[in-house]
Amino acid sequence: MAQEYTVEQLNHGRKVWDFMRWDYWAFGISGFLLILSIAIIGVRGFNWGLDFTGGTVIEITLEKPVDMDQVRQSLQKAGFEEPQLQNFGSSRDIMVRMPPVHDANGSQELGSKVVSVINDSTSQNATVKRIEFVGPSVGADLAQTGALALIAALVCILIYVGFRFEWRLAAGVVIALAHDVVITNGRAVATAYRDRPDHCGLVDVGYRLLAERQYRGIRPYS
């Protein structure tokens, strides 16, 4: 027959850290951050990347590294709105993201013009590696699929924890997971560099598929 022990007996002779004495502070700060995150997301909204809004992605390779600000300013002076530039692979490789155009043919023409402006501004001969058109309808499907994946994951966690342990624990787990995801997204929206999409750091540069996968990864770790 198994012997039962009280909590006091199990902790006898051991140092007990009373974390729950800060429960009111913890819940207060957590609730404040949750409300603040929801407000920030509601006011600013997500900085949707081209994976969701649609647009043109142009990958080029230059002969030598260039100043990204100079290239961006040259594109803006040439009449291109909201050009998003970032390095990939090496400092000579540039990925240019442009807002949506009406069709794939327009995307090819847009890509040729962008490369021409970059060649003129840098006095180099850029090599085009890829020009890809993502339609807005495809972006809408991706956004819907991502939302459904998030909901499905939370429901599956709720069912598993509910049957494996207790339903009240399952509800608490799902609320905690949603809490972590909301606060993380709120921080990303609050610190997003919308005017500097190529900014390298711990800020969100646009809600893209990669970011969506990363946020989904928060749930199992939570």
N, C-alpha and C positions, 0 to 999 in steps of 0.2 A: 504494500500500500504506500502510495506516495505521500510524503510528509509535506504539509503546507506551512508556509512561512509568511509572516507579515512583512510589510514594507520596512518597518523599523528593524526587524531582525535581519533582513537582507542588507540593510545599510549600516548595520552595527560595525563600528570601527572604521568606517570609510568616510571620506570627505564628501559631503552632500552639497551640490551646487544648486541653489534654488533659483532656477531660471524663471520660474513662473511669477516671481515677485515683480518682474518687469512686464507682466502681461498687458496691463493697461497702456503702458507706453508703446509696446510693440503693436498692439491692435490699433492704437490711435495713429501712429505713424503710418502703418500699413493702410488704414482706411483713408488717410489724407492723400497718400501717394496714388491710391486707386482712383479716388474722385478727381484728383488733379490730372491724372493720365487720361481719364475719360473726357474731361473738359478740353485738354489740349488736342486730343484726336478729333473731337467735335468741332473745334474752332479752326484748326489748321488743316486737318485732313491728311491722308497719306500722300506722300510724294511718289505716285505710281511710276514705276519704271516702264520702259518700252515693252517689256515682256507682257504687260497688262494693257497699256494704252495703244499699242501698235506703233509702228514707225520703221525707220531704216537704220540698219547697223552696217557700218563701213569699217573694215579692218585694212589698214595700210602699213607698210614698212618703209621707213625713211633711211637715207644713207647715213645719217648721224642724228643724235638726240637734238630736240628742239625745245624751246620754251612753250609750254602748253598754253600759258596766258596769251602769248603772242598769236598762236594759231587760233585760239578761240576768238580773240578780238578781230582777227582778219576775217573769220567766217561771219561774225556779226556785222562787220562793215559791208560785207558782200550781200547782206540781206537775209542770211540764214538765222532764224529765230531759235533760241534755246538749244544751241549745239552742246552736246555733252561729250567731253573728251576724257579719256583715261588711257594709261599705259597698260599693256598686257604682254606677257612673255619677256620683253626687254624694253629698255628705254627708247629704242628706235621704233617699236611697234605701238601704233595708236589705234584705238577703237573710237570711232565717231558715231554717236547716236543722234538721230534727227527725229523731229515729230512726224506723225503719220502723213503719208501722201495717198492719193486716191487709188493707185494701182501699182503693180510691180514694174511696169514700164517707166512710170514716173519715178520710181525708186532708183532704177538704173541711171536715169538721166540726172537725178539729184546726186547720186554717188559720183558721177563724172564731174559735175560742177564742183563738188566739195574737194575732190582730189586736185582739180585745177587750181582752186584758190589756195590750197595748202602748198602746192608746188611753187606758186608765184610768191607766197609770203615767206617761204623758207629757202627759196632758190635751190631746191632739190628736186629729184625725180622720184616720186613716191611709187611704190609697187603695190597695187591693189591685191589683197589676199582674199577678201570676201565682201560681197554686197548682199545683204539679206533684207527682205521685206517681211514685216510682221503685221498682218492686218488687224484692225481694231476688234473684229469679231473673234479672232483667235485669242486676243488679249482678254476679252470678256469671258470666254470659255475657261481660260486659265484661272481667272479670278474666282469664277463660280466653282471650279474644281477644287481650288485651294480652300475655299470656305467650307465646302462639303467634307473635305478631308479632315479639317479641324473639328467639325461637329461630330463626324463619325468616330474620331479618336476619343473624344470626350465621352461619348455614349458608351463605347466599348470599355473604357476604363471604369465608368460608373457601374456597368453590369458586372464586370469581373470582380471589382472590390466588393460590390453589394452581395454577390453570392459567396465569395470566398471568405469575407469577414462579416461586416454589418452594413446595412443600408445607410445608417446615419454617418458612418465613417466614409462610405462612398460619396455621399453628398459633400462632405467636408473636403475630400480629396479633389473632387471636380472643381469646387469653388476655389481651392488653393491654386490649382493649375490655371484656371481662368484668370485668377488674380495675377499670377506671374507673367502670363502672356500679355495681359492688358498693360501692366506697368512697363514691361519691356518695350512694347510698341509705343507707349506714350513717351518714353525716353527717346526712342528713335525719331519720332515725329518732332519732338521739342528741339533736338540737336541737329536736325537735317540741314545740310548746306545746300539749299535749293539753287543758290547762285553759283556754287562751286561744285558741280557734280563729280569732278575728278578728285575731290579732296581725299587725301589718304589719312586715315586716322580712325578713331573709335566712334565715328558718326555714321549715321545711315545716309547713303547717297542716292536712295531711291528704292522703293519697295519692288524688288524683282523676285524671280523664282528662287534665286539663291537665298535671299532673305526669308522668304516664306518657308523654305526647308529648314533654315536655322531656327526660326521661331517654333516650328513643329518639334524640333529637337529639344526645346526647353521642357516640354511636358514630361517625357520619361525621366529627365534629371530632377524634375521637381518632385 
